[in-house]
Amino acid sequence: MFPEIGHFALILAMFFAAALGVLPLIGYRTRNGLLLSSAVPLTYVTTALIFLSFVALTLAFVQDDFSVQYVAQNSNTLLPIWYKVSAVWGGHEGSLLLWALILGGWASAVARKSHTLPELTAPVVLAILGIVATGFIAFIVYTSSPFVRLLPETPVDGADLNPLLQDFGLIVHPPTLYMGYVGFSVAFAFAIAALITGNLNSSWARWARPWTNVSWAFLTLGITLGSWWAYYELGWGGWWFWDPVENASLMPWLAGTALVHSLAVTEKRGVFKSWTVLLAIFTFSLSFLGTFLVRSGVLNSVHAFAADPTRGVFILALLVVIIGSSLLLYALRAGEVRSSVSFGITGREAWLLLNNILLTILTLTVLLGTLYPLIFDALGLGKISVGAPYFNAVFGPIALFLIVLMGIGPIAKWHKTKGALLVRHAIAPALLAVLLSAIVYFVGDFDGWVWASLAIALWLSLMCFVEWFSKVAGKNSSLWTRAKKLPRAYYGMQLAHIGVAVALIGVIFVSANSVEKMVRLAPGESVEVNGYEFTFEGIKHVEGPNYVADTGVITVRENGKLIDTMHPQKRLYTTTRQVMTEASLSPGFTRDLYVSLGESLDQGAWGVRIYVKSFVRWIWLGGLMMMAGGLLAAFDPRYRKKAEVAHA
């Protein structure tokens, strides 16, 4: 019964979303107040119906309703309850339903705040979101319904969830990633509404800024959680693999970062108006493209769930219709925008423009490396692989130059900045950063790239402090008083920039100063790795809810003192008969100890892979700092006050 309720609710949601996409636009065209006012209730009804559908699917999983094909393929009676719930989005169909639910949530949040927007703007924004929702729900209903019944017979236990996905990472990673992906649809809707209404001034940027910051923060968190999940779950000790689906999330993040900065310039100075609109379209297009790449089956990745190319054709057609019509509207209307504000080549506007250019180049670099093998194969020219060597060689130097700009941009003045001011603020941090990185360089015997990268990361951190101190230092009041007066958005920017520096330091050290050793250990044998003594005490048998495991017991000592006991596992999942490696970690602020079991050898010995990872957690600490900075900026009370003034 629940599957039928969920399917019917989803069909109703599609029709209400279609009404949301049409009626307010007609109301705007005819200035019909009744049709305009229908936008908010239609949004709430659509979201409620999607939520009902999602709840129905969740209940089917919890109740082990294996008469539903999607449940039978992705669950099992032995699966723990928390994995049964997260299995709802563990496969193709359910993950798309989660996508639609999050879109409804974002649209309802905009509807909740619609009273702060102009009377004619809010309905158009909601209508654009309704059009996107209609297309996506139609895709689920016609090609990817999770409510299809199994005929003629129902399995007893279910095929089980992919063992790779039976992890806490599945619970948190996809929802946060989708919150970022889908959240950019709000910035997209504001941009298209600005084109339709002709309101291409700084107002639309002011309305879109907090929504964009929140979306960017969630996408940052999603990517960070995905990197952390891959690190401990796949058993390779890696944190980023330039996997095509990882790239699919990185591209909208890069474009979204450019959008966040461009919106700031458009709001404060009234420049880059057309470019900012184009960036909003570009960012959402890449989010949609990411969905196409993952769900079409064209990618061979540990992240890709779909294997039916016909679904990809549907999404590609949807992408062409929505994004194509948006670009056509942009071509027709953006030419009407003229900026009357000028700026010099040393002004903050120029630095942010260069920032946008470099971020766009990075985005196109990743896009080319991700799509080129697919295009090459589609043209029948053979199969090629574009991997880490290409991305590291092209992406790395541009990213380092971009980080240099992050240190200069905030100290520059709007319109024009004296060169002496930039030099005065930058020279002392630069000298100190070079000195500190040189000490590390000679002590650690690193190469020149490590020295340069570390110097840049340290310089960025010092520049953030110098720039903050220049704002709070003064004779008229205390430092604390002046610091409290700085806006929340300013502290959000500084926190995000320091987060970039922290993540870069983590990347530098984990890449240049990590140790890996693959050894054969019998019970009682020890091996020394980077100053740590690992002793293999033996194997014990463990039974889980739906697996059996051989669990290693490995003690770790430093200078003869016991510091940890690690328990890596080799699991056999009883339903699928799949063998999985579960690594054991001993985390630390400056290093991780990472142990995974290989194969069972003779005389009770096992192959054991041991890593000592330097500063690896700084990568995710930096990601969390960036996320927190984005949220801090988004909830600056000035945005709320400005919106209320604009509406009044």
Stockholm file with secondary structure:
# STOCKHOLM 1.0

chainA/1-648         MFPEIGHFALILAMFFAAALGVLPLIGYRTRNGLLLSSAVPLTYVTTALIFLSFVALTLAFVQDDFSVQYVAQNSNTLLPIWYKVSAVWGGHEGSLLLWALILGGWASAVARKSHTLPELTAPVVLAILGIVATGFIAFIVYTSSPFVRLLPETPVDGADLNPLLQDFGLIVHPPTLYMGYVGFSVAFAFAIAALITGNLNSSWARWARPWTNVSWAFLTLGITLGSWWAYYELGWGGWWFWDPVENASLMPWLAGTALVHSLAVTEKRGVFKSWTVLLAIFTFSLSFLGTFLVRSGVLNSVHAFAADPTRGVFILALLVVIIGSSLLLYALRAGEVRSSVSFGITGREAWLLLNNILLTILTLTVLLGTLYPLIFDALGLGKISVGAPYFNAVFGPIALFLIVLMGIGPIAKWHKTKGALLVRHAIAPALLAVLLSAIVYFVGDFDGWVWASLAIALWLSLMCFVEWFSKVAGKNSSLWTRAKKLPRAYYGMQLAHIGVAVALIGVIFVSANSVEKMVRLAPGESVEVNGYEFTFEGIKHVEGPNYVADTGVITVRENGKLIDTMHPQKRLYTTTRQVMTEASLSPGFTRDLYVSLGESLDQGAWGVRIYVKSFVRWIWLGGLMMMAGGLLAAFDPRYRKKAEVAHA
#=GR chainA/1-648 SS CHHHHHHHHHHHHHHHHHHHHHHHHHHHHHTCHHHHHTHHHHHHHHHHHHHHHHHHHHHHHHTTCTTBHHHHHHCCTTSCHHHHHHGGGSSHHHHHHHHHHHHHHHHHHHHHTGGGSCTTHHHHHHHHHHHHHHHHHHHHHHHCCTTCBCCSCCCSSCCCCCGGGCSHHHHHHHHHHHHHHHHHHHHHHHHHHHHHHTCCSHHHHHHHHHHHHHHHHHHHHHHHHHHHHHHHHSSSCCSCCCCHHHHHHHHHHHHHHHHHHHHHHHHHHSCSHHHHHHHHHHHHHHHHHHHHHHHSSCCCCSSCCCCCHHHHHHHHHHHHHHHHHHHHHHHHHGGGCCCCCCCCTTSHHHHHHHHHHHHHHHHHHHHHHHHHHHHHHHTTSCCCCCCHHHHHHHHHHHHHHHHHHHHHGGGSCSSCCCHHHHHHHHHHHHHHHHHHHHHHHHHHTCCHHHHHHHHHHHHHHHHHHHHHHHHHCCSSSCHHHHHHHSCHHHHHHHHHHHHHHHHHHHHHHHHHSCEEEEEEECTTCEEEETTEEEEEEEEEEEECSSEEEEEEEEEEEETTEEEEEECCEEEEETTTCCEEEECEEECCSSEEEEEEEEEECGGGCEEEEEEEEESTHHHHHHHHHHHHHHHHHHTCHHHHHHHHHHHC
#=GC SS_cons         CHHHHHHHHHHHHHHHHHHHHHHHHHHHHHTCHHHHHTHHHHHHHHHHHHHHHHHHHHHHHHTTCTTBHHHHHHCCTTSCHHHHHHGGGSSHHHHHHHHHHHHHHHHHHHHHTGGGSCTTHHHHHHHHHHHHHHHHHHHHHHHCCTTCBCCSCCCSSCCCCCGGGCSHHHHHHHHHHHHHHHHHHHHHHHHHHHHHHTCCSHHHHHHHHHHHHHHHHHHHHHHHHHHHHHHHHSSSCCSCCCCHHHHHHHHHHHHHHHHHHHHHHHHHHSCSHHHHHHHHHHHHHHHHHHHHHHHSSCCCCSSCCCCCHHHHHHHHHHHHHHHHHHHHHHHHHGGGCCCCCCCCTTSHHHHHHHHHHHHHHHHHHHHHHHHHHHHHHHTTSCCCCCCHHHHHHHHHHHHHHHHHHHHHGGGSCSSCCCHHHHHHHHHHHHHHHHHHHHHHHHHHTCCHHHHHHHHHHHHHHHHHHHHHHHHHCCSSSCHHHHHHHSCHHHHHHHHHHHHHHHHHHHHHHHHHSCEEEEEEECTTCEEEETTEEEEEEEEEEEECSSEEEEEEEEEEEETTEEEEEECCEEEEETTTCCEEEECEEECCSSEEEEEEEEEECGGGCEEEEEEEEESTHHHHHHHHHHHHHHHHHHTCHHHHHHHHHHHC
//
